[in-house]
Amino acid sequence: MTNSTNSMDSMDSTSTTTTPAGALAGRREWTALGVLMLPLLLVSMDVSVLYFAIPAISADLEPTGTQQLWIFDIYAFVLAGLLMTMGSLGDRIGRRKLLLIGAAAFGAASLTAAYANSAETLIAARAILGIGGATLMPSTMALIRTMFTDPGQRAKAIGLWSGVMTAGVALGSVMSGVLVQYFWWGSVFLVNLPAMALLLVLGPFLLPESKDPNPGRFDWLSVPLSMAAVLPVIYGLKEIPSEGWHAQYVVSVTVGLLFAAAFVHRQRTAASPMISPALFRGRGFAPSVALNLVATFGMMGSAFFTTQYLQSVLDKSAMEAALWALLPSVPIGMAAPLATALVQKGVNRAYVVTAGFVTAATGYALLALAGTDSLWLVLAACGVLASGIVMVISQITDLAMSNAPVERAGSASSLMETGSEFGGALGMAVLGSIGTAIYRNEIPGTAPAPAHETLGGALAVAGQLPGRTGDALAVAAREAFTSGMQGAAIAGAVILAGAAVVAARALRGIHVGDK
């Protein structure tokens, strides 16, 4: 582990002040963690904060169909595409400096988005929000790695980080519903301003600066290569669940994978790569990245079904569905601390991660038992599933970050988060495709064409048909969707059970600090 005091002489005007290796963090560090959690929460909330705001935005700005898609999606695309670049940049110029720059950009873009008077302005503001988010996410984790050098305290801090990230996505949709109902759609962006202002004011005093003392030249060629690798794959995987395996989406994924191969080759041969291959030589880092991808696969794969189930099968309003979806968050808050406590009491981390995957697989197994009127069973399944996933993510993130060199903490964090983006998109694509295939197979052949595409399409058609005919189609569509959800849940349970076996073998004998 590199102590920043050894590299102070190599810094220019910015000093690095980290907690000495193994020393206990005090009130200052824990207060700083609280300051970091606010922007992290908002960055994760912005993934889902437009769920309820889109209708109001559409009425006000009158975007085209394509513009509406870009308003919703461009944030996540830009965020995913720039994570590796920003993680590496933070290692070079300083994580605190990059965090504060990102906070300023995020705040300015939030203000612009709130008062946007055209779809084009809102799209541009959302893109800048994605850039800001890409600086904030790896910087927060890298700073945690810097501030908390005691393994036990760092594990607790990372557990909190994991819980906040998970909770943010769920809270984003609910907050947008409340704000749109009582204010106007721009208020969903204005809530970002106080947290960013607090970070800009307190960050310079509470957060230590840290960076790689010998980073080498920044590899500019890796920036477009990394974006060309990430964006086409994320785009293709995101569209496949709803649009099917059309050639354009398969080609998009294939092109992205080809650029990914070129990016990997560049990192292995460049004199000063963006992502050092040495990261993967540390014991536990590569398995952690892979298992993190599988964990987010499981999390987002279930979300594809459960949100539709609450609204379209159980016929809940969007606001009711969002509020019900908060219930599974209750056990999630206890999952990461429990996993951390078990490891600190001497339970092998491999067993805890394995137990997390088994727990998540059990959640999928419960989901496979759901019928068309199983609200509490579905909520329980979501709670069990998410709790298991958070147990996994908190422990493998701690393992990956602890075994990564401190001077490359930003790059290590960005790799974990990029893996999460891939895993989430892959989960929705694979499990969503399984569910859609079962749905289309079970929907009556005599149903109108739109009913064969999606449950939403079937319910829209059913509402236009007379009496019992429309009711029968709606019932058949809901049953077909539920069957699809059951099939996808079985597949999810099998995949996560397999991940449990892999985790038990891959993490056996690996501990924090192993090289």
Buried (B, 14 or more C-beta within 10 A) or exposed (E): BBBBEEBEEEBEEBBBBBBEEEEEBEEBBBEBBEBBBBBBBBBBBBBBBBBBBBEBBBEBBEBEEEBBEBBBBBBBBBBBBBBBBBBBBBBBBBBBBBBBBBBBBBBBBBBBBBEBEEBBBBBBBBBBBBBBBBBBBBBBBBBBBBBBBBBBBBBBBBBBBBBBBBBBBBBBBBBBBBBBEEEBBBBBBBBBBEBBEBBBEBBEEBBBBBBBBEBEEBBEEBBEBBBBBBBBBBBBBBBBBBEEBEEEBEEBBEBBBEBBEBBBEBBEEBEEBBBBEEBEEBBBBBBBBBBBBBBBBBBBBBBBBBBBBBBBBBEBEBBBBBBBBBBBBEBBBEBBBBBBBBBEEEEBBBBBBBBBBBBBBBBBBBBBEBEEEBBEBBBBBBBBBBBBBBBBBBBBBBBBBBBBBBBBBBBBBBBBBBBBBBBBBBBBBBBBBBBBBBBBEBBEEEBBEEBBBBBBBBBEBBEEBEEEEBEBBBEBBBBBBBBBBBBBBBBBBEBBBEBBEBBBEBBEEBBBEEE
